[in-house]
Amino acid sequence: MSETNGGGDTPPTRARVRAWPFLLAAMTIAVITTLAVLASTWTLPRIQQFHDAYVAWSEPIPDQVAAIAATTGMSEEGELIYRASTPVVEDDDDFNEHCSIEGGAVLGCYYAGKVYVYAVTDERLAGTVEVTAAHEMLHAAYERLSPEERERIDALVDEAIAAIPEDDPVFTDLELYATAQLSDEWHSRLGTEFAELSPELEEHFARYFDDRSKVVELHVQSTALFNELRAQIEAFVAEIDALDPVLDARIAAYEAAIAAYNADVDSFNARAESGSFTSQQQFDRERAALLARGAALDEEGAALDAEIDRYNGLVEQLTALDADYADLYSALDSSDGTGDVNP
């Protein structure tokens, strides 16, 4: 006799489950085993690499910005880090929202995992955008180093710094940076601006560049006019500084000689009017001596005028060079704001 449901002949409703107990058990064991294997191989660098690959795939960048990787000679790893930092090249307003630092022009920054580059469009500074992008990529690469790797690379960086001449302009540039940022900043500077590094550093940077000479050449190209103007300015400053005390001393001596000469002329005239000369020969002799002194002073005055004109000409040329330098620098200067980022 079958059971009834409320008095009818319809059998009671039951859930129909077709179970596969042996297969499910085998799948469970396989999944656990696979996860165990993956867990044993997914180190932090691999997790970072997977994240970088995902970001690079899911957040494409403009072709022009992407092309910078090839232009600067980036390797596959360097390009992956570059793309994963979702680089953007921005005009003043947008760039200033992301990057700023007290003092000096800011060309780019690596902030909150992203690379921002100022859109320098002046043809005289061609290559600046590309070098800046590679520089910021190296900040992202430095961030990805393990503590042990970073300590080793910092030591190599310190050795490279010690070999750089003390008068290199890079030291002046880095005065703007906090001490805590110097190792990171030097890492990016060495990798993009210095052609000759130790074999150990070259091996390190080979992770990020297949041909590092490309970015170094772009750096030389982008800074060539700055370096030329700086060299000319320094030469003029040196010449003016050397001439200044000499000219001052010569003017002072000339003025003292004029004063003495005028006093002697007054004395001579007074003696002539009072009849103090004992003979015509004495009068003629002293008069001739005064005339000779006057002629020599006239020559010295003319020579001084010429030297002063030369000095003023040097100052004018220096002023013009300063204006040219300032004009070129203005093409790099997006703003005078401040911020807490890693340029």
Secondary structure, 3 states (H helix, E strand, C coil): CCCCCCCCCCCCCCCCCCCCHHHHHHHHHHHHHHHHHHHHHCCHHHHHHHHHHHHHHHCCCCHHHHCHHHHCCECHHHHHHHHHCCCEEECHHHHHHHCCCCCCCCCEEEECCEEEEECCCCHHHCCHHHHHHHHHHHHHHHHCCCHHHHHHHHHHHHHHHHCCCCCCHHHHHHHHCCHHHHHHHHHHHHHHHCCCCCHHHHHHHCCCECCCHHHHHHHHHHHHHHHHHHHHHHHHHHHHHHHHHHHHHHHHHHHHHHHHHHHHHHHHHHHHHHCCCCCHHHHHHHHHHHHHHHHHHHHHHHHHHHHHHHHHHHHHHHHHHHHHHHHHHHCCCCCCCCCCCEC
